[in-house]
Amino acid sequence: MTVRLEPLTTAAKDWDEVGDGFEELETLYRHKVESVANDGVWAGVSASAASGRFAATRAEFEAGQTEARAIASILRDARQQFTTLVKHVRDLTKDAKAKDFTIDSEGRAHYDFDKLAPYRNDPDYDKAVQDARKAEEDWTRSIKQGVKAVDDADQGVKLALHDAAGIKGFFDGMFDRALGRGDGFNANAEGDIEVVEAREANKYANLILAGEELDKEDLAEYQRLMRDNDGDKAFSQTMLNALGPENTLKLSNKVNDLAYVDDTQDKRAYLNINAGLSNSLATATRVPEFTDANGKPLRYGTAAYQEAFSNWKKTPDSDFYLKWRQDLNELGDDKYDLKVAGEKVDVGRGHGQEVRGYQSLATLMQQGSGDFSPQFVSDITDDMIAMEKKDPDIWDLHGEYSGKNDGWFANDPVDASLGVMAHNPEGAAVYLDPATEAGKERYEYLLGNGDGARDWDIRDTTSFINDKAETAGPDEQDKDERRGLGDALTAAATGVDPTDPNARATEHTATNDRIFRHSLEFLSGQGDDMPSSLRNDMAKIMTSHGEEVHATMSNSGDPLPLDRGQVTEMTKQISRSENSYGMLHEGMNYAIVESFRDENRRPEDTLDAAGYTVGFMEEARYNALKGDQHDYTWDKAWSYHASGAMLNFIPGVGDIAQRGADMVTTAWIMDEQQRQADELTDNNKTTYEARNGQLKSLANEWYAVNSAWAQDETGYSADEGIYRRIEAAANDGNDATDGIEGDQ
């Protein structure tokens, strides 16, 4: 907090002057001393000996220049890094203090709880105290991370200075002295801190590739190197170029072996290394941000972007990107050892199993922060798809790779790559946009279920008896099949990364809307063949477009914003899974409550629409489950817990509407729990009686917004009037939806 960084600049200037001084000495020595032995006047053995010694001395003057200027460069780099990192720590403490937190000398944040004393009798007081304590932890954690980043950079500067000065360890120094090598200046001094650290990181990588385990000290330093530099292009490209694509895949596999099989006590450390390796790959392959003539960034996927990208590929700056894409594609179907895969197989003696290059790559990509350029992820995914179209069984492996223990391995590299793609919603939208020829082809290949669609059965069930293969049955799907596809589709249709708990919805783009409508049509058209693994994702997507969905469910508007038959079928498919239905129902509660504040609609219409949508969803669920189970409930007791997570997908919900919707959702969940307790069966009218709590809560929320209007209107009293009205609308929604299903 008090460090002065200006002396680093002064020192760098002084070291440049040292370099200039050595340059003058080297020039003077070459002309006035070395020339005596080389001008032809002095001849003989002594002249030859002097020439060699004079040349060595002049080389030291040259090396002195290199070393001095390298040190000057390191000090300037250090000043730049420290300025940014120290400022971040100072800004954090300043921001914390502005929010009534005191920061002690150890960097711990303390809230002034006296400020909450006036609210001690407030019903939200306990929650406010809990929030303040959590904020203390968050500020302390952020400051600790900021200080750690400064220390990481400091250690990097120390490493680079030692390297530039030629400082060696005890044994290396002893070896040099034994060979008669003196302590001269460093002719190979490197002035780029990140390049020095990349070379050091490769030393540890080569040890792991050679089958050695790192000791605690080396393991900690390797983590620091990766943590401190994985966002630096010079470090990342230097390190990865030295490794090469194949050794990068092998290194990632070996690190995973250490983390999951050989050295599990250091699992977190090894996973941190692979995360750094993943982030370095993302940094090294990053496509620059292209701008137009006015300096405005070009949107990814536009014609202008594609033209700029094509031009960039003709420049030396793209060499790393193009070479690595080509090399990775050549390695994509090669086979590599990975213990977790090999040990999965019990197929008799002499039989093992290896993983493909793209499976190792996809595993590595998803182990980092996922900050890959959308162009790189798109290109890699296309390359994977092109490869599997030639051999649909290329990724097939024995064993299950899902869940907490084994789901980290990307046995389906296409699905894993799509999951990485979801971190950039704009990139996912461009990739799956049905308005483009390429997007339409990808969409139908990945989401179709007929001829030409992707084969998602990648689990090989072949058994081996006495070393001979015997077919045990057809290939099967993994338990987490389409997880990456679902995330990418959600991101593309909503503009939100579904894996980011802190994401907040933004207004939909035309591409988001287009993908939503296409998905509604395409997937509802599959009926009961729609993959069950996409139900949660479609619930999120429907919630994100809740205003249009609610209007269609409630039959509000002429014309309706969406096709009612498609919405009905999609709601029915979502309803076949308990959690998916819960997500959609929670999401629609937000849409309904938000509609109460729509000044462009008549208040009475919004109340009717609320009841109608509730009835619509009840009937859709009834029709979905009656074909699956005799009691019209799900396989397990009601366990859905509203968490407000669906808010991440809804653009523009205000705080007041959010609180109202949360109350409605709570009432609805209580209805559902009562429904389970009563074991309601095949009478849908009886089943619907359990929704009264939700309807009353909706009516109360409506009245809170529209009481001024309702007081002067007949039939809208705060007690029975509005309850009868919304109940009647719900019954109408039941009947109308039943009609769409053809059951009347």
Residue pairs with C-beta under 8 A, 6 or more apart in sequence:
1 89
1 90
1 93
3 82
3 86
5 79
5 82
5 83
5 86
8 75
8 76
8 78
8 79
8 82
9 75
9 76
9 79
11 75
12 71
12 72
12 73
12 75
12 76
12 79
13 72
15 68
15 69
15 71
15 72
15 75
16 68
16 69
16 72
18 64
18 68
19 64
19 65
19 68
19 69
19 72
22 61
22 62
22 64
22 65
22 68
23 61
23 65
25 61
25 64
26 58
26 61
26 62
26 64
26 65
29 54
29 57
29 58
29 61
30 58
33 54
33 57
34 51
34 54
34 55
34 57
34 58
36 42
36 50
36 54
37 47
37 50
37 51
37 54
38 51
42 50
59 187
60 184
60 185
62 187
63 184
63 185
63 186
63 187
63 189
64 185
66 185
66 186
66 187
66 188
66 189
67 164
67 165
67 166
67 185
67 186
67 187
67 189
69 189
69 191
70 164
70 186
70 189
70 190
70 191
71 161
71 164
71 165
71 189
71 191
72 191
73 191
73 192
74 157
74 160
74 161
74 164
74 191
74 193
77 157
77 160
77 191
77 192
77 193
78 153
78 157
78 193
81 153
81 156
81 157
81 193
82 150
82 153
82 154
85 146
85 149
85 150
85 153
86 150
88 146
88 149
89 143
89 146
89 147
89 150
92 139
92 142
92 143
92 146
93 103
93 143
96 103
96 109
96 139
96 143
97 103
99 135
100 111
100 112
100 115
101 109
101 110
101 111
101 112
101 135
101 136
101 139
102 109
102 110
102 111
102 112
103 109
103 110
103 139
103 143
104 110
107 140
107 143
107 144
107 147
108 136
108 140
108 143
109 135
109 136
109 139
109 140
109 143
110 136
111 132
111 133
111 135
111 136
113 129
113 132
116 125
116 128
116 129
116 132
119 125
119 128
122 128
149 228
152 224
152 227
152 228
153 228
155 224
155 228
156 193
156 194
156 196
156 197
156 224
156 225
156 228
156 229
157 193
159 193
159 196
159 197
159 200
160 190
160 192
160 193
160 196
160 197
163 189
163 190
163 196
164 186
164 189
164 190
164 191
164 196
165 186
165 189
166 183
166 184
166 185
166 186
166 189
168 176
176 182
190 196
190 199
192 234
194 229
194 232
194 234
194 235
194 238
195 234
195 235
195 238
197 225
197 228
197 229
197 235
198 229
198 234
198 235
198 236
198 238
198 239
198 242
199 238
199 242
200 221
200 225
201 222
201 225
201 226
201 229
201 235
201 239
202 239
202 242
202 243
204 214
204 218
204 221
204 222
204 225
205 239
205 243
205 247
205 251
207 214
207 218
208 214
208 251
208 254
208 255
208 258
209 247
209 250
209 251
209 254
211 254
213 258
213 262
213 263
214 222
219 266
219 269
220 269
222 273
223 269
223 272
223 273
223 276
225 276
226 272
226 273
226 275
226 276
226 277
226 279
226 280
227 272
227 276
229 235
229 236
229 276
229 280
230 236
230 275
230 276
230 277
230 279
230 280
230 283
230 368
231 279
231 283
232 283
233 283
233 284
233 286
235 280
236 280
236 281
236 283
236 284
237 284
237 320
239 280
240 248
240 280
240 281
240 284
240 320
240 324
241 320
243 251
244 327
245 324
245 327
245 328
245 331
246 327
246 331
246 334
248 277
248 281
248 364
249 331
249 336
249 357
249 360
249 361
249 364
250 336
251 277
252 274
252 277
252 360
252 363
252 364
252 367
253 336
253 337
253 338
253 355
253 360
255 270
255 271
255 273
255 274
255 277
256 270
256 274
256 338
256 340
256 363
256 408
256 409
257 338
257 339
257 340
258 266
258 270
259 266
259 267
259 270
259 271
259 274
260 267
260 339
260 340
260 408
261 339
261 340
261 343
262 339
263 270
271 367
274 364
274 367
274 368
275 367
275 368
275 369
276 368
277 364
277 367
277 368
278 364
278 365
278 366
278 367
278 368
278 369
279 368
279 369
279 371
281 364
281 365
281 368
281 372
282 365
282 368
282 369
282 370
282 371
282 372
282 373
282 376
284 320
284 324
285 320
285 321
285 324
285 325
285 372
285 373
285 376
286 372
286 373
286 376
287 309
287 312
287 321
287 373
287 375
287 376
288 312
288 317
289 297
289 298
290 297
290 298
290 304
290 305
290 308
290 309
290 312
291 297
291 298
292 298
292 304
298 304
298 305
298 308
299 305
299 426
300 374
300 375
300 426
300 427
300 430
301 374
301 426
301 427
301 429
301 430
301 433
309 375
312 318
313 321
313 322
321 376
325 376
325 379
325 380
325 383
328 357
328 358
328 361
328 380
328 383
329 383
329 387
331 357
332 356
332 357
332 358
332 361
332 383
332 384
332 387
333 356
333 357
333 358
333 387
333 391
333 394
334 356
334 357
335 354
335 355
335 356
335 357
336 354
336 355
336 356
336 357
336 360
337 354
337 355
338 354
338 355
338 360
338 409
340 406
340 409
341 353
341 354
341 355
341 397
341 399
341 409
341 411
342 352
342 353
342 354
344 353
344 397
344 398
344 399
344 401
344 406
345 351
345 352
345 353
345 398
345 399
347 353
347 398
347 462
347 463
347 464
347 469
348 464
348 465
348 466
348 467
348 468
349 467
350 467
351 464
351 467
353 397
353 398
355 397
355 409
355 411
356 394
356 395
356 413
358 383
358 384
358 387
358 395
358 413
359 395
359 409
359 410
359 411
359 413
361 380
361 413
362 384
362 410
362 413
362 414
362 416
362 417
362 420
363 408
363 409
363 410
363 413
363 416
365 372
365 377
365 380
365 410
365 416
365 417
365 420
366 408
366 410
366 416
366 419
366 420
367 408
369 423
370 420
370 423
371 423
372 420
372 423
372 424
374 421
374 424
374 426
374 427
374 428
374 430
374 431
375 427
377 417
377 420
377 421
377 424
377 427
378 421
378 427
378 430
378 431
380 417
381 414
381 417
381 418
381 421
381 431
382 442
384 413
384 414
384 417
385 414
385 442
385 445
387 394
388 394
388 395
388 414
388 454
388 455
392 455
393 455
393 458
393 460
393 475
395 411
395 412
395 413
395 414
395 458
396 458
396 459
396 460
396 475
397 411
397 458
397 459
397 460
398 459
398 460
398 461
398 462
399 406
399 459
400 406
400 459
400 478
400 479
401 407
401 409
401 410
401 411
401 478
401 480
402 478
402 479
402 480
403 479
403 480
407 480
410 416
410 417
411 458
411 478
412 456
412 458
412 478
412 481
412 484
414 446
414 454
414 484
415 481
415 482
415 483
415 484
415 485
416 484
417 484
418 428
418 446
418 484
418 485
418 487
418 488
419 483
419 484
419 487
419 488
419 499
420 484
421 427
421 428
421 431
421 484
421 488
421 491
422 428
422 484
422 487
422 488
422 490
422 491
422 497
422 498
422 499
423 491
423 497
423 499
423 500
424 491
424 497
425 491
425 492
425 494
425 495
425 496
425 497
426 495
428 488
428 489
428 491
428 492
429 491
429 492
429 493
429 495
429 509
429 511
429 512
429 515
430 436
430 439
430 511
431 439
431 442
431 488
431 492
432 439
432 442
432 443
432 446
432 488
432 489
432 492
432 515
433 439
433 440
433 492
433 511
433 514
433 515
434 440
434 443
434 514
434 515
434 518
435 511
435 514
443 518
443 522
444 452
444 453
444 522
445 452
445 453
445 454
446 453
446 454
446 485
447 453
447 485
447 489
447 519
447 522
447 523
447 534
448 454
449 526
449 529
449 531
455 475
456 477
456 481
456 482
457 474
457 475
457 476
457 477
458 475
458 477
458 478
458 481
459 475
459 476
459 477
459 478
460 475
461 472
461 473
461 474
461 475
461 476
462 469
462 470
462 471
462 472
463 469
463 470
463 471
463 472
464 470
480 533
481 531
481 533
482 531
482 533
482 534
483 533
485 534
486 498
486 533
486 534
486 536
486 537
487 497
487 498
487 499
487 537
489 515
489 519
489 534
489 537
489 541
490 496
490 498
490 537
490 540
490 541
490 649
491 497
491 498
492 511
492 512
492 515
493 512
493 515
493 516
493 519
493 541
493 544
493 545
494 505
494 508
494 512
494 516
494 540
494 541
494 544
494 545
494 649
495 505
495 506
495 507
495 508
495 509
495 512
495 544
496 503
496 504
496 505
496 506
496 544
496 648
496 649
497 503
498 537
498 540
498 648
498 649
500 648
501 645
501 648
503 648
504 648
505 544
505 647
505 648
505 649
505 650
505 651
505 652
506 651
507 651
507 652
508 516
508 544
508 545
508 651
513 545
516 541
516 544
516 545
517 562
519 538
519 541
520 562
520 563
520 566
520 567
520 570
521 563
521 566
523 530
523 534
523 538
523 570
523 573
524 530
524 565
524 566
524 567
524 569
524 570
524 573
525 566
525 569
527 569
527 573
528 573
530 573
532 576
532 577
535 573
535 574
535 576
535 577
535 580
536 577
536 579
536 580
536 583
538 570
538 573
538 574
538 580
539 574
539 580
539 581
539 583
539 584
539 587
540 583
540 587
540 646
540 649
541 649
542 549
542 570
542 571
542 574
542 584
542 587
543 549
543 583
543 584
543 586
543 587
543 588
543 590
543 591
543 646
543 649
543 650
544 587
544 649
544 650
544 651
546 587
546 588
546 590
546 591
546 594
546 650
547 591
547 594
547 595
548 561
548 562
549 562
549 567
549 588
549 591
550 556
550 588
550 591
550 592
550 595
550 609
550 613
551 557
551 560
551 561
551 562
551 609
552 560
552 561
552 562
552 563
552 564
552 567
553 567
553 571
553 588
553 612
553 613
553 616
553 617
553 733
554 608
554 609
554 610
554 612
554 613
554 616
554 733
555 564
555 612
555 736
556 605
556 609
556 612
564 740
565 740
568 616
568 620
568 737
568 740
568 741
571 584
571 616
571 617
571 620
571 621
572 620
572 621
572 623
572 624
572 741
573 624
574 580
574 581
574 584
575 581
575 584
575 617
575 620
575 621
575 624
575 625
576 624
576 625
576 628
577 634
578 634
578 635
578 636
578 638
578 639
578 640
579 640
581 617
581 621
581 640
582 640
582 642
583 640
583 646
584 617
585 617
585 665
585 668
586 642
586 646
586 661
586 665
587 646
587 649
587 650
588 613
588 617
589 661
589 664
589 665
589 668
589 698
590 646
590 647
590 650
590 653
590 657
590 658
590 661
591 650
592 609
592 610
592 613
592 614
592 661
592 664
592 698
593 657
593 660
593 661
593 664
593 698
593 701
594 652
594 653
594 654
594 657
594 661
595 601
595 606
595 609
595 610
596 603
596 606
596 607
596 610
596 657
596 660
596 701
596 702
596 705
596 706
597 654
597 657
597 705
598 606
603 702
603 705
603 706
603 709
603 710
604 713
604 716
604 725
606 702
606 706
607 699
607 702
607 706
607 716
607 722
607 725
607 726
607 729
608 725
608 726
608 729
609 729
610 698
610 699
610 702
610 726
610 729
611 695
611 698
611 725
611 726
611 727
611 728
611 729
611 730
611 732
611 733
612 729
612 730
612 732
612 733
612 736
613 733
614 691
614 694
614 695
614 698
614 726
614 730
614 733
615 688
615 729
615 730
615 731
615 732
615 733
615 734
615 735
615 736
615 737
616 733
616 734
616 736
616 737
618 684
618 687
618 688
618 691
618 730
618 733
618 734
619 684
619 733
619 734
619 735
619 737
619 738
619 741
620 737
622 632
622 684
622 687
623 737
623 738
623 741
623 743
625 632
625 633
625 634
626 632
626 682
629 635
630 681
630 682
631 679
631 680
631 681
631 682
632 680
632 681
632 682
632 684
632 687
633 675
633 676
633 680
637 676
638 669
638 672
638 673
638 675
638 676
640 669
640 672
641 669
642 662
642 665
642 666
642 669
644 658
644 662
647 653
647 658
653 661
660 701
660 704
661 701
663 697
663 701
664 694
664 697
664 698
664 701
666 697
667 693
667 694
667 696
667 697
668 691
668 693
668 694
668 697
670 693
671 690
671 691
671 692
671 693
671 694
672 690
674 690
674 693
675 687
675 690
678 690
680 686
680 687
680 690
684 734
688 730
688 731
688 734
691 730
692 727
695 723
695 726
695 727
695 730
696 723
698 726
699 722
699 723
699 725
699 726
702 722
702 726
703 710
703 716
703 718
703 722
707 718
709 716
710 716
710 717
710 718
710 722
715 721
715 724
715 725
716 722
716 725
735 744
738 744
